[in-house]
Amino acid sequence: MSKQTTGHRRQKYWQRFCQQKLALISLILLIIVVVIALFVPIIANDKPILLRYQQQYLTPIFYDYPETRFGGEFETTANYQDPAVMALIERQGTVLMPPIRYGEQTLVLDAAMPHPAVPSSKHWLGTDAVGRDVVARILYALRTALLFGFMLAIVGGVIGVLIGALMGYFAGVVDLLGQRLLEIWIGLPQLFVMLAFASVFEPSAFVLFLLLLAFGWLSFVPLVRLHFLSMRKMPYVLVAQNLGVPTRVIMRRHILPSALLLVLSQLPFAIAANIAALTTLDFLGFGLPVGSASLGELLAQGKNHLDRPHLVLSSFVVLSVLLLLLIFVGEGLRNALDRDR
């Protein structure tokens, strides 16, 4: 298949997607959410974005400055929540703070009521049980969820495409053995297996990533396998084989481009499944290390504090909207592709 033909198909695929208003709006909103998640440290942080002190511009958001840099007495990192430190800075400079002056782990020390505090003008969604601003925690949790979801989908997609391509193109014994192994792996109770391993290893982002990746690639294999299985008998593939074109070249140039369109339509669903799995493990206490911002951890706090419904409602609404956007985008991609079938 020529590059011109593939490019034309992609253009037609995109035009069909844009005709679906709900999917297009969902994609735009999802892009906005991703951009917000990428720039969370600039939106919510207890450190200044930019600081002008003694005719010099400093960036505390990227670099830790000692208190002595601003005329203080201690060599420790400056605490910009301390009024005394801010007074020292403002004597000889100006400070540009983020819109939300709380970071992922910033404790609220001036709350008018015990934690978890209900929403107020100062804390739009209240505080959690530890005393951290819920809006800031949700923004950082959103970044973590999207990062895990996208990375798991990409790495899982690469593994799934590789295994599915080998099974579908070579067929025969390779396909037969691959199907039996997949049936065994898919048949395992995924949640219980992940819980068992999570309880054995010390909680860490890397271990959690590997646990979720162990099952995250399975959804891509059947899709790619069927595509390669059908395309291997196409006339242009048979001609390439008869001309002695290497197998890897045939797979990469003539079959893989169209297979990637199928994988693309599956990616949003895979991202949504990964985010849901991460939230579930965090809710059960087997996910990210203690203290990490997580939607599941906020849901667990809400379960333990039923008299503070803002914890459950805020995290539930954010999670629901995020998953719905991914599903609507995935449906749009799948519908755009299904017209060719």
Phi, psi and omega in degrees: 000127184286160178294327180294318178295317179296318178297322178295319179295320179295321179295317178295322178299316180293320179297319178295323178295318182294337178290343179266101188299318181297317180293320181293316178297320179297321178295317179297315179295322179295320177298319178298317179298318179296318179297317178299317180296323180293327185254025179303317181301337178274335182273317183229112181196151177265009177245148179295146174290315181216142183223126177254113185224125181052049176066015178239146178261125181241153180236081180299338181292338180248341185220137180273125178252139177288159180297330179295339178298335182250017177092012179278184185258343188251148179276355181289165180300136182298134176262106185282357172273349180279120180302327181294319178294316180296325178295320178298318182292316186289346175293326184232018181192188179229157185231135173249108182265156175295162178302322177249116189271039179222137178263193182296324185244010183291128178271137177272113185258353183244029180292145182279350181214166181298153177277147357286127182274148180286162180303146179212179180294333180273324178236099191300327179242020178078196177237162179270187186294334180275336182109031179249148182295127185291323179299314179297318180297320180294319180297316179290325176294324178296318178298316180297315181297315181293320179298313178297314183299313182292314182296317179296320180293320181292309180295316178297324178294320178298314179296315181296319179295317181297312182291316180297322179294317179296317180295316184285323184283316183274337176049209176055227183295321180300315180292319182296312179295320179298319179295320180295318179294321178295320179298320178294314184292318179293329181289345179290143175290099190302312183298317181292324177295315180294322178295321180296313180291323180295330179282342181273316184270153176292134183303129176201156181296323182293314179297317179296321178299316180295322179296314179290327179291332182302332178243354186286345183266350188295325185291340182276333188297308182301322181297311182290321180301312180296322180294313179294325180296323180278324184283339183294342180257008178291149184304316183292334176286318179296322178296317179298321178295317180293331179279358177084020178294133180303147183302317182297327179289318178299314182294320186282319187268326190257338184241320186300318182304316179287331178291327180295332175296320177296318180296321179300321179291339180269340185303311181301322179292323178294319178298316179298318179295321179294318179296318178296320179294318178298316179297320179297313180295320178295321179297323181277353178088016181243020185258237183293160178303153182302133180100342179291141179291127183205141176295323178295322179293323176293321176297320178295320176297320178296324177295325181276349180227073183293342178280358177236075185295346181297334180292314180288314185296315182296312181291324180294316181296315180298314180296316181297315181296317180298314180293321179297317178300316179296319181292318179296320177296317179297319178296320178297317178296318181292319179295322178296327180278326185295340181293339180274353186267000000 
